[in-house]
């Protein structure tokens, strides 16, 4: 956590008091669509994806994000507004998380300035700096460049994910992604 902003021992102890260590098996859901999230998660080991359903074809899943170790997988809007989540969080590998009570965490943000700054810096990096360029590239960027950006921004993640999950995140088909990968090998 100190990679973003130093956390005091007192704050860290307060965080431990509202947390529980949980295991999620591969394919197990942390948050289901339609559920109101009451917990925050910190991913210690494993890999989590956030997906929703295609607005035109509700049988097709669309990956919104992948969370590696050291990240907070979340349905942010549903958590903040305490409404039903339109996003599902699912373990892609057996995963070990630290689960925080949502209201307890929000209370600690009010109490500890260091946690507040940690939270701001984390959100800036992962929910603004990473997401905005990617979302812009989805609008007008070429698929090959989106894939290259994905590889640059998430080194090693392509080895942990099935091709169809990466393709879904990039807004292309698995066949298109396979062609892109083959063209890069030449």
Steps between C-alpha positions, in 0.01 A plus 500: 500500500787734571580511126219754466519688829646409841247356746557553873516203737185628673309514170628157398376353830160663445485344152585159641215537752240529220650237270474128442716275284291305247570248230314486171536201271542537125166603340350599835334841506594766755215729394205390288309719259196640676667478843557809714868485599562523875870410486823631347773257399876521483645227280800338666539198266317407183324665211151654485298626207218753494244437228153607398255381238484643150211747480380349168568133569458419868658157452834659405738603779716811460814527711539843657820448701750248634641527850837356594664474839513828691179635347150568634245321280170682533171604351577862588175673409285236668720516811489879523128534429404176676297386199484172310823425317498484121843337523594151613836429662626148435819319600694383195747318726474375855530829686575625849347835591476726798137597542408835656162606626387781266359733764794431732748587226311821419510590869876450509536730199340773711722423798845447343652761270768253386236249389312774320815595306573135428148459364525812283835397351378145436185625325695754295738235373265211436160655437608812310856481362466139377137506391470828313761430227359150452143624467612762246680230299180292490324784321749561221808290552605207288462154651870420456600812693248421778660157534851648510384751763347216700830310492691810607263597781448147633828311452463130570122513514461360148667178620238463775188570293320299233507673162122553495515701826765732357304536175185589692687770693640643176158504332598250227441133426739223602559433129605863444733483798652176375573667163658799675720275711608303193587820311721610789697175491612563140 
